[in-house]
C-alpha cells in the first residue's frame, strides 16, 4: 500500500525574513551560510540552521540538510523539531532505521506534544521490518506484535494532539489494514478524506481496503477518484487495472495498466500485471515481452521468472523449467515456484522429481491447499491411492471450497474401492457427495459433471446420468468423451 511520507517539521520566526533577504542579496552564498553569525541574528542562529536545512532538503541535498539540522541541535540540544527531521532523513534516505527511531524518540522526549514526531515514529514502527529479527525471520516478527501496538499508540497520540491531522488518520488506516482490523481502518480513511478530500493517496489506500473486502464497485470509485486528483498516479492506475482484470473488463484493464507504464516505464509491477492479463487473453508473445521487461528492470525478480515459467509451460517446457529453477534460485523459499515446477515435471512424467518439488512447497507452506491437491493427483497417477486420498483430504481441510480437490477425491473414491461390498457402496456414496460439492462450488466445471455422470451410469441411475452428460456438453460443446458416453447411454436406454 502507498504510505504517506514522514513529515518534516517547519519552523518560522522573525529572523527568517531578514536571513532570506541577505541570502538573496549576497553573491557569495557559501559565505552567508558559513558565517551566519555575522548576520547579527544573535540567538536565532539555530533557526537559521534549521531553515537552511529545510531549503537543502527541498532542493534534494539531503546530506547538507542533515549537517544543518545537526548544527541546529549543537546550538540547542533541546531542539525537538530538528531531531524529528533528522529522523526523517535517516529513515527515508539513509535507510538507517534504528537511528531514525532514536531521533524520533528524542524529539518526543523533548516535546511530547510534537505531533509530527509521533506520526513519524508510528510510520517507522508500522514498517517494522527494519528490525534485525525481521531480516532474519519475518515470521517470528509477525508473531510479536509489539511494534504494531506501539505504532498504533503513536498514531493515536498524534491524533489526540491534533484530531484534524489527515495524514495521521491515513497512516493509522494503513496500520489497521495490516492488522486486518478492516472496519476500524475504513473509519480512519473516511475521517482522513473528510479532512482532506483532495489527497489522492488516501483515496488510493481506501480503494485497496475495499478491494480486499470484495466491495469492488466502491473500490473502483476510490481508485478513479485518486486518478482524478492525480492523473499521474501510476500506482492507482495499476491497482485499478488489477481490479478491472478481476472483473473481466479486460479492455479497460489493459488501458489502465498501459497508462501506469506510460507514467512510469520502469514500473515492474505494472509490466508484470499486464503480462498476467495478456496471458489470460492468450496473447502469449506480448505477455512474454512484459515478463522479460520486468526481468530487465529487476533481474532478481523471482516472481517475474515464475510467471514467465507459467507462460512457457503452455508450449515450451524446457524454457519453463529453466525459469522456475531461476525463480527458486533467487528465492529458495518460493513455494509457488516449487509447486509450478512440480506441475511441469508431473506433466512430462518425471514423477519422482515432481513429488520432491511438491513436498518442498508443502514444507515451506504447510497450509498450501493447492499443492496438497496437486500432490494427490501425482500420487493417484503412480497408484499410491491411500496417500493420494490423504492429500485430497488435507487440501479440503485447508480449503473447503477447493472444487478441484472435491472433484479429484470423488474420482479416487469411485475408482479405488477397498473392502467388502458394503464398504464399496459406501465409497460410491462418498464419491457422489464430493462431486456434488465440486459442482456447487464451481457450476461451470464440465469435467465434474462428466465424471459424476459416469458414476451415476455405473449406479444404473440413467436418467440422472443423462442430465449430467448434457450439462457437461452445455458447458463445453466440444467435450468429445461426454458426447460419446451420452450416445452410448441413449442407445442403451432405447434397448431397455
SULKAUR-V635984 format. One record per residue. PHI is phi in whole degrees, -180 to 180 (NA if undefined). PSI is psi in radians with two decimals (none if undefined). BURIAL is b if it has 9 or more other C-alpha atoms within 8 Angstrom, else e. Layout:
phi:PHI psi:PSI burial:BURIAL
phi:PHI psi:PSI burial:BURIAL
//
This chain:
phi:NA psi:2.69 burial:e
phi:-75 psi:2.26 burial:e
phi:-112 psi:2.20 burial:e
phi:-62 psi:2.46 burial:e
phi:-65 psi:2.69 burial:e
phi:-60 psi:2.74 burial:b
phi:-100 psi:2.18 burial:b
phi:-80 psi:2.26 burial:e
phi:-89 psi:2.20 burial:b
phi:-97 psi:2.75 burial:e
phi:-144 psi:2.31 burial:e
phi:-133 psi:2.53 burial:e
phi:-152 psi:-3.06 burial:e
phi:-64 psi:-0.36 burial:e
phi:-69 psi:-0.42 burial:b
phi:-63 psi:-0.75 burial:b
phi:-60 psi:-0.84 burial:e
phi:-67 psi:-0.72 burial:e
phi:-63 psi:-0.74 burial:b
phi:-64 psi:-0.72 burial:e
phi:-60 psi:-0.85 burial:e
phi:-65 psi:-0.67 burial:b
phi:-64 psi:-0.71 burial:b
phi:-71 psi:-0.62 burial:e
phi:-75 psi:-0.63 burial:e
phi:-74 psi:2.20 burial:e
phi:-70 psi:-0.75 burial:e
phi:-87 psi:1.55 burial:e
phi:-62 psi:-0.68 burial:e
phi:-59 psi:-0.67 burial:e
phi:-61 psi:-0.75 burial:e
phi:-63 psi:-0.77 burial:b
phi:-64 psi:-0.80 burial:e
phi:-78 psi:-0.43 burial:e
phi:-119 psi:0.78 burial:e
phi:-62 psi:-0.54 burial:b
phi:-60 psi:-0.41 burial:e
phi:-71 psi:-0.21 burial:e
phi:-80 psi:0.01 burial:e
phi:59 psi:0.76 burial:e
phi:-98 psi:0.06 burial:b
phi:52 psi:-2.17 burial:e
phi:-68 psi:-0.11 burial:e
phi:-89 psi:0.20 burial:e
phi:-58 psi:-0.68 burial:b
phi:-60 psi:-0.62 burial:b
phi:-67 psi:-0.66 burial:b
phi:-59 psi:-0.88 burial:b
phi:-61 psi:-0.67 burial:b
phi:-63 psi:-0.82 burial:b
phi:-72 psi:-0.59 burial:b
phi:-64 psi:-0.66 burial:b
phi:-62 psi:-0.71 burial:b
phi:-61 psi:-0.79 burial:b
phi:-61 psi:-0.77 burial:b
phi:-64 psi:-0.69 burial:b
phi:-60 psi:-0.83 burial:b
phi:-70 psi:-0.42 burial:e
phi:-84 psi:0.00 burial:e
phi:85 psi:0.13 burial:e
phi:-96 psi:1.35 burial:b
phi:-67 psi:-0.65 burial:b
phi:-66 psi:-0.75 burial:e
phi:-64 psi:-0.69 burial:b
phi:-60 psi:-0.75 burial:b
phi:-61 psi:-0.72 burial:b
phi:-64 psi:-0.72 burial:b
phi:-69 psi:-0.70 burial:b
phi:-62 psi:-0.71 burial:b
phi:-64 psi:-0.69 burial:b
phi:-65 psi:-0.67 burial:b
phi:-62 psi:-0.68 burial:b
phi:-69 psi:-0.62 burial:b
phi:-61 psi:-0.69 burial:e
phi:-74 psi:-0.51 burial:e
phi:-145 psi:1.63 burial:e
phi:-61 psi:-0.19 burial:e
phi:-104 psi:0.43 burial:e
phi:-85 psi:1.52 burial:b
phi:-60 psi:-0.73 burial:b
phi:-62 psi:-0.64 burial:b
phi:-67 psi:-0.71 burial:b
phi:-61 psi:-0.76 burial:b
phi:-58 psi:-0.81 burial:b
phi:-70 psi:-0.58 burial:b
phi:-62 psi:-0.65 burial:b
phi:-61 psi:-0.73 burial:b
phi:-60 psi:-0.78 burial:b
phi:-65 psi:-0.77 burial:b
phi:-64 psi:-0.70 burial:b
phi:-75 psi:-0.84 burial:b
phi:-83 psi:-0.48 burial:e
phi:-119 psi:-0.65 burial:e
phi:-88 psi:-0.25 burial:e
phi:58 psi:0.50 burial:e
phi:-100 psi:1.48 burial:e
phi:-70 psi:-0.69 burial:b
phi:-64 psi:-0.73 burial:e
phi:-63 psi:-0.72 burial:b
phi:-61 psi:-0.76 burial:b
phi:-60 psi:-0.73 burial:b
phi:-63 psi:-0.73 burial:b
phi:-65 psi:-0.77 burial:b
phi:-62 psi:-0.76 burial:b
phi:-66 psi:-0.63 burial:b
phi:-66 psi:-0.70 burial:b
phi:-61 psi:-0.75 burial:b
phi:-69 psi:-0.64 burial:b
phi:-62 psi:-0.74 burial:e
phi:-71 psi:-0.76 burial:b
phi:-136 psi:1.60 burial:e
phi:-61 psi:-0.25 burial:e
phi:-98 psi:0.18 burial:e
phi:-80 psi:1.71 burial:b
phi:-58 psi:-0.77 burial:b
phi:-59 psi:-0.67 burial:b
phi:-68 psi:-0.71 burial:b
phi:-62 psi:-0.78 burial:b
phi:-61 psi:-0.82 burial:b
phi:-67 psi:-0.66 burial:b
phi:-66 psi:-0.66 burial:b
phi:-61 psi:-0.75 burial:b
phi:-60 psi:-0.79 burial:b
phi:-63 psi:-0.79 burial:b
phi:-68 psi:-0.60 burial:b
phi:-62 psi:-0.75 burial:b
phi:-89 psi:0.96 burial:e
phi:-76 psi:0.19 burial:b
phi:-74 psi:0.12 burial:b
phi:-73 psi:-0.30 burial:b
phi:-68 psi:2.45 burial:e
phi:-56 psi:-0.67 burial:e
phi:-62 psi:-0.62 burial:b
phi:-67 psi:-0.69 burial:b
phi:-63 psi:-0.55 burial:b
phi:-88 psi:-0.66 burial:e
phi:-157 psi:1.65 burial:e
phi:-65 psi:-0.56 burial:b
phi:-62 psi:-0.69 burial:e
phi:-63 psi:-0.73 burial:b
phi:-63 psi:-0.71 burial:b
phi:-62 psi:-0.57 burial:e
phi:-71 psi:-0.39 burial:e
phi:-101 psi:1.81 burial:e
phi:-88 psi:0.22 burial:e
phi:-56 psi:-0.81 burial:e
phi:-63 psi:-0.77 burial:b
phi:-66 psi:-0.68 burial:b
phi:-62 psi:-0.76 burial:e
phi:-70 psi:-0.63 burial:b
phi:-60 psi:-0.80 burial:b
phi:-61 psi:-0.73 burial:b
phi:-59 psi:-0.76 burial:b
phi:-67 psi:-0.75 burial:b
phi:-62 psi:-0.74 burial:b
phi:-69 psi:-0.57 burial:b
phi:-68 psi:-0.70 burial:b
phi:-62 psi:-0.70 burial:b
phi:-68 psi:-0.65 burial:b
phi:-62 psi:-0.71 burial:e
phi:-72 psi:-0.58 burial:e
phi:-147 psi:1.54 burial:e
phi:-62 psi:-0.32 burial:e
phi:-96 psi:0.32 burial:e
phi:-89 psi:1.62 burial:b
phi:-58 psi:-0.69 burial:b
phi:-62 psi:-0.64 burial:e
phi:-70 psi:-0.70 burial:b
phi:-59 psi:-0.72 burial:b
phi:-62 psi:-0.82 burial:b
phi:-64 psi:-0.66 burial:b
phi:-65 psi:-0.66 burial:b
phi:-60 psi:-0.71 burial:b
phi:-63 psi:-0.80 burial:b
phi:-61 psi:-0.81 burial:b
phi:-64 psi:-0.55 burial:b
phi:-65 psi:-0.77 burial:b
phi:-54 psi:-0.70 burial:e
phi:-84 psi:0.05 burial:e
phi:63 psi:0.47 burial:e
phi:-98 psi:1.24 burial:b
phi:-67 psi:-0.68 burial:b
phi:-63 psi:-0.76 burial:e
phi:-66 psi:-0.70 burial:b
phi:-61 psi:-0.78 burial:b
phi:-60 psi:-0.71 burial:b
phi:-62 psi:-0.71 burial:b
phi:-65 psi:-0.73 burial:b
phi:-63 psi:-0.70 burial:b
phi:-64 psi:-0.69 burial:e
phi:-63 psi:-0.78 burial:b
phi:-61 psi:-0.74 burial:b
phi:-67 psi:-0.66 burial:b
phi:-62 psi:-0.68 burial:e
phi:-75 psi:-0.61 burial:b
phi:-144 psi:1.41 burial:e
phi:-67 psi:-0.24 burial:e
phi:-103 psi:0.38 burial:e
phi:-94 psi:1.87 burial:b
phi:-61 psi:-0.63 burial:b
phi:-62 psi:-0.66 burial:b
phi:-67 psi:-0.77 burial:b
phi:-61 psi:-0.69 burial:b
phi:-61 psi:-0.83 burial:b
phi:-65 psi:-0.69 burial:b
phi:-65 psi:-0.67 burial:b
phi:-59 psi:-0.74 burial:b
phi:-62 psi:-0.74 burial:b
phi:-63 psi:-0.81 burial:b
phi:-64 psi:-0.58 burial:b
phi:-64 psi:-0.75 burial:b
phi:-59 psi:-0.63 burial:e
phi:-85 psi:0.08 burial:e
phi:64 psi:0.43 burial:e
phi:-97 psi:1.29 burial:b
phi:-69 psi:-0.66 burial:b
phi:-63 psi:-0.75 burial:e
phi:-68 psi:-0.67 burial:b
phi:-62 psi:-0.78 burial:b
phi:-59 psi:-0.74 burial:b
phi:-59 psi:-0.75 burial:b
phi:-69 psi:-0.72 burial:b
phi:-62 psi:-0.73 burial:b
phi:-68 psi:-0.59 burial:b
phi:-67 psi:-0.71 burial:b
phi:-60 psi:-0.71 burial:b
phi:-70 psi:-0.64 burial:b
phi:-61 psi:-0.76 burial:e
phi:-70 psi:-0.74 burial:b
phi:-134 psi:1.56 burial:e
phi:-61 psi:-0.32 burial:e
phi:-97 psi:0.36 burial:e
phi:-83 psi:1.64 burial:b
phi:-61 psi:-0.66 burial:b
phi:-65 psi:-0.67 burial:e
phi:-67 psi:-0.74 burial:b
phi:-61 psi:-0.75 burial:b
phi:-61 psi:-0.85 burial:b
phi:-71 psi:-0.56 burial:b
phi:-65 psi:-0.66 burial:b
phi:-62 psi:-0.72 burial:b
phi:-61 psi:-0.80 burial:b
phi:-61 psi:-0.82 burial:b
phi:-67 psi:-0.57 burial:b
phi:-62 psi:-0.79 burial:b
phi:-61 psi:-0.63 burial:e
phi:-83 psi:0.05 burial:e
phi:64 psi:0.48 burial:e
phi:-97 psi:1.25 burial:b
phi:-66 psi:-0.69 burial:b
phi:-63 psi:-0.77 burial:e
phi:-66 psi:-0.70 burial:b
phi:-61 psi:-0.80 burial:b
phi:-61 psi:-0.70 burial:b
phi:-60 psi:-0.78 burial:b
phi:-67 psi:-0.74 burial:b
phi:-66 psi:-0.67 burial:b
phi:-69 psi:-0.56 burial:b
phi:-68 psi:-0.71 burial:b
phi:-59 psi:-0.71 burial:b
phi:-71 psi:-0.63 burial:b
phi:-62 psi:-0.75 burial:e
phi:-67 psi:-0.74 burial:b
phi:-135 psi:1.57 burial:e
phi:-59 psi:-0.35 burial:e
phi:-100 psi:0.36 burial:e
phi:-79 psi:1.64 burial:b
phi:-60 psi:-0.67 burial:b
phi:-63 psi:-0.73 burial:e
phi:-66 psi:-0.72 burial:b
phi:-60 psi:-0.75 burial:b
phi:-62 psi:-0.79 burial:b
phi:-67 psi:-0.63 burial:b
phi:-66 psi:-0.67 burial:b
phi:-60 psi:-0.76 burial:b
phi:-61 psi:-0.74 burial:b
phi:-64 psi:-0.83 burial:b
phi:-64 psi:-0.60 burial:b
phi:-63 psi:-0.78 burial:b
phi:-61 psi:-0.55 burial:e
phi:-86 psi:0.09 burial:e
phi:63 psi:0.44 burial:e
phi:-97 psi:1.24 burial:b
phi:-66 psi:-0.70 burial:b
phi:-63 psi:-0.74 burial:e
phi:-66 psi:-0.68 burial:b
phi:-62 psi:-0.78 burial:b
phi:-60 psi:-0.67 burial:b
phi:-61 psi:-0.72 burial:b
phi:-68 psi:-0.75 burial:b
phi:-63 psi:-0.69 burial:b
phi:-66 psi:-0.58 burial:b
phi:-65 psi:-0.71 burial:b
phi:-59 psi:-0.77 burial:b
phi:-68 psi:-0.60 burial:b
phi:-66 psi:-0.69 burial:e
phi:-67 psi:-0.75 burial:e
phi:-141 psi:1.62 burial:e
phi:-59 psi:-0.35 burial:e
phi:-97 psi:0.29 burial:e
phi:-80 psi:1.71 burial:b
phi:-62 psi:-0.64 burial:b
phi:-63 psi:-0.69 burial:e
phi:-65 psi:-0.73 burial:b
phi:-63 psi:-0.70 burial:b
phi:-62 psi:-0.79 burial:b
phi:-67 psi:-0.66 burial:b
phi:-65 psi:-0.63 burial:b
phi:-62 psi:-0.74 burial:b
phi:-61 psi:-0.70 burial:b
phi:-65 psi:-0.84 burial:b
phi:-63 psi:-0.51 burial:b
phi:-65 psi:-0.20 burial:b
phi:-79 psi:-0.41 burial:e
phi:-154 psi:-0.13 burial:e
phi:-141 psi:1.46 burial:e
phi:-65 psi:-0.73 burial:b
phi:-62 psi:-0.76 burial:e
phi:-64 psi:-0.67 burial:b
phi:-63 psi:-0.81 burial:b
phi:-59 psi:-0.73 burial:b
phi:-62 psi:-0.74 burial:b
phi:-68 psi:-0.73 burial:b
phi:-62 psi:-0.72 burial:b
phi:-68 psi:-0.61 burial:b
phi:-64 psi:-0.74 burial:b
phi:-60 psi:-0.75 burial:b
phi:-69 psi:-0.64 burial:b
phi:-63 psi:-0.67 burial:e
phi:-75 psi:-0.54 burial:b
phi:-145 psi:1.63 burial:e
phi:-66 psi:-0.29 burial:e
phi:-96 psi:0.30 burial:e
phi:-84 psi:1.57 burial:b
phi:-60 psi:-0.68 burial:b
phi:-59 psi:-0.75 burial:e
phi:-66 psi:-0.70 burial:b
phi:-62 psi:-0.75 burial:b
phi:-62 psi:-0.80 burial:b
phi:-66 psi:-0.66 burial:b
phi:-65 psi:-0.68 burial:b
phi:-60 psi:-0.75 burial:b
phi:-61 psi:-0.74 burial:b
phi:-64 psi:-0.81 burial:b
phi:-65 psi:-0.60 burial:b
phi:-66 psi:-0.68 burial:b
phi:-62 psi:-0.63 burial:e
phi:-95 psi:0.25 burial:e
phi:65 psi:0.54 burial:e
phi:-99 psi:1.25 burial:b
phi:-66 psi:-0.70 burial:b
phi:-63 psi:-0.75 burial:e
phi:-68 psi:-0.68 burial:b
phi:-62 psi:-0.79 burial:b
phi:-59 psi:-0.71 burial:b
phi:-60 psi:-0.75 burial:b
phi:-67 psi:-0.74 burial:b
phi:-62 psi:-0.76 burial:b
phi:-68 psi:-0.55 burial:b
phi:-69 psi:-0.70 burial:b
phi:-61 psi:-0.72 burial:b
phi:-68 psi:-0.64 burial:b
phi:-62 psi:-0.71 burial:e
phi:-73 psi:-0.60 burial:b
phi:-143 psi:1.50 burial:e
phi:-60 psi:-0.35 burial:e
phi:-97 psi:0.32 burial:e
phi:-85 psi:1.59 burial:b
phi:-59 psi:-0.70 burial:b
phi:-60 psi:-0.66 burial:e
phi:-69 psi:-0.70 burial:b
phi:-59 psi:-0.72 burial:b
phi:-64 psi:-0.79 burial:b
phi:-65 psi:-0.70 burial:b
phi:-64 psi:-0.66 burial:b
phi:-59 psi:-0.75 burial:b
phi:-61 psi:-0.75 burial:b
phi:-63 psi:-0.83 burial:b
phi:-64 psi:-0.59 burial:b
phi:-67 psi:-0.66 burial:b
phi:-64 psi:-0.63 burial:e
phi:-94 psi:0.25 burial:e
phi:64 psi:0.53 burial:e
phi:-100 psi:1.24 burial:b
phi:-66 psi:-0.70 burial:b
phi:-63 psi:-0.73 burial:e
phi:-66 psi:-0.69 burial:b
phi:-61 psi:-0.80 burial:b
phi:-59 psi:-0.69 burial:b
phi:-63 psi:-0.73 burial:b
phi:-67 psi:-0.71 burial:b
phi:-62 psi:-0.73 burial:b
phi:-62 psi:-0.68 burial:b
phi:-68 psi:-0.69 burial:b
phi:-60 psi:-0.75 burial:b
phi:-70 psi:-0.64 burial:b
phi:-62 psi:-0.69 burial:e
phi:-76 psi:-0.55 burial:b
phi:-147 psi:1.67 burial:e
phi:-66 psi:-0.23 burial:e
phi:-101 psi:0.34 burial:e
phi:-82 psi:1.65 burial:b
phi:-60 psi:-0.75 burial:b
phi:-63 psi:-0.67 burial:e
phi:-65 psi:-0.72 burial:b
phi:-62 psi:-0.80 burial:b
phi:-62 psi:-0.79 burial:b
phi:-66 psi:-0.67 burial:b
phi:-66 psi:-0.68 burial:b
phi:-59 psi:-0.78 burial:b
phi:-60 psi:-0.77 burial:b
phi:-66 psi:-0.76 burial:b
phi:-62 psi:-0.68 burial:b
phi:-75 psi:-0.63 burial:b
phi:-74 psi:-0.73 burial:e
phi:-112 psi:1.88 burial:e
phi:-113 psi:2.16 burial:b
phi:-117 psi:2.73 burial:e
phi:89 psi:-2.84 burial:e
phi:-81 psi:-3.11 burial:e
phi:-59 psi:-0.76 burial:e
phi:-61 psi:-0.71 burial:e
phi:-66 psi:-0.63 burial:b
phi:-67 psi:-0.73 burial:b
phi:-62 psi:-0.71 burial:e
phi:-61 psi:-0.71 burial:e
phi:-67 psi:-0.62 burial:b
phi:-66 psi:-0.66 burial:b
phi:-64 psi:-0.71 burial:e
phi:-65 psi:-0.69 burial:b
phi:-61 psi:-0.75 burial:b
phi:-59 psi:-0.75 burial:b
phi:-60 psi:-0.72 burial:b
phi:-67 psi:-0.72 burial:b
phi:-62 psi:-0.74 burial:b
phi:-62 psi:-0.72 burial:e
phi:-64 psi:-0.74 burial:b
phi:-60 psi:-0.77 burial:b
phi:-70 psi:-0.63 burial:b
phi:-64 psi:-0.71 burial:e
phi:-72 psi:-0.72 burial:b
phi:-133 psi:1.54 burial:e
phi:-68 psi:-0.17 burial:e
phi:-102 psi:0.30 burial:e
phi:-90 psi:1.73 burial:b
phi:-64 psi:-0.60 burial:b
phi:-67 psi:-0.65 burial:e
phi:-62 psi:-0.74 burial:b
phi:-64 psi:-0.75 burial:b
phi:-62 psi:-0.87 burial:b
phi:-73 psi:-0.52 burial:b
phi:-64 psi:-0.70 burial:b
phi:-61 psi:-0.71 burial:b
phi:-61 psi:-0.74 burial:b
phi:-62 psi:-0.80 burial:b
phi:-65 psi:-0.65 burial:b
phi:-63 psi:-0.71 burial:b
phi:-62 psi:-0.62 burial:e
phi:-84 psi:0.09 burial:e
phi:65 psi:0.47 burial:e
phi:-101 psi:1.29 burial:b
phi:-68 psi:-0.68 burial:b
phi:-62 psi:-0.77 burial:e
phi:-67 psi:-0.68 burial:b
phi:-61 psi:-0.74 burial:b
phi:-59 psi:-0.74 burial:b
phi:-60 psi:-0.73 burial:b
phi:-68 psi:-0.73 burial:b
phi:-62 psi:-0.75 burial:b
phi:-65 psi:-0.62 burial:b
phi:-65 psi:-0.72 burial:b
phi:-62 psi:-0.72 burial:b
phi:-70 psi:-0.65 burial:b
phi:-60 psi:-0.73 burial:e
phi:-72 psi:-0.72 burial:b
phi:-132 psi:1.58 burial:e
phi:-60 psi:-0.31 burial:e
phi:-98 psi:0.30 burial:e
phi:-80 psi:1.61 burial:b
phi:-60 psi:-0.80 burial:e
phi:-60 psi:-0.67 burial:e
phi:-66 psi:-0.73 burial:b
phi:-61 psi:-0.78 burial:b
phi:-63 psi:-0.85 burial:e
phi:-67 psi:-0.62 burial:b
phi:-65 psi:-0.71 burial:b
phi:-61 psi:-0.81 burial:e
phi:-62 psi:-0.71 burial:e
phi:-64 psi:-0.79 burial:b
phi:-64 psi:-0.69 burial:b
phi:-63 psi:-0.73 burial:e
phi:-66 psi:-0.72 burial:e
phi:-63 psi:-0.61 burial:e
phi:-67 psi:-0.39 burial:e
phi:-87 psi:-0.27 burial:e
phi:-75 psi:none burial:e
//
